[in-house]
Amino acid sequence: MPPGPLPPLPGAAPAKTTYESAPILRDLRKEAAAFVPVAVKRKLEIEKAQKEREQEETEVEAETGTGTGMQMGFTTRVNAAPDVDVDEIRRFAVEVEEAEDDGR
């Protein structure tokens, strides 16, 4: 006769599954600092690319000895057109149009 299933062990209790969950502590300051609006990200990427391009140009000018302001191995650049806010340019254009309309 083939052997059958074994009888249960005396005193062995059926296994119980217990689910537990601990609270998750979040650092909201860190999460808020990680959030950067898309427009700001784009602007930072553009500025980074411009700085890298300027650095490469400066290195090339220093190696070849070309460029403006070559003095003792250092190149100097003068920014004749500083960064201006777009809203400020629009306000200025409106003021110019109003002055032209007034005949000033």
C-alpha positions, 0 to 999 in steps of 0.5 A: 500500500502506498504511504498516505499524507502524514498526520499533523504534528501534535501542538503545531499551530497553523501559520498566521500572516501578519501585515505591518506598516510603519509611518513614512517620514518625508522631508518636505523641504528636500522635496520642495527643493527638488521641484524646479519649474520647466521654464527655470530648468530650460533657462538654466540649461541655456545658461549652462550651454552658453557658459560652456560655449564661451569657455571653449571659445576662450580656450581656443582664443588663448591657444591661438592667440586671437581674440580681443583684449589679449594681455599677458596670456589672459583674454578679457571680454566686455559685455556691451549688452547686459542681460535685460528682462523681457518685461522691461523691454516691453515697458520701454517700447510702450513708453517710446510709443506713448512719447511718439504719440504725444509728440515729444 
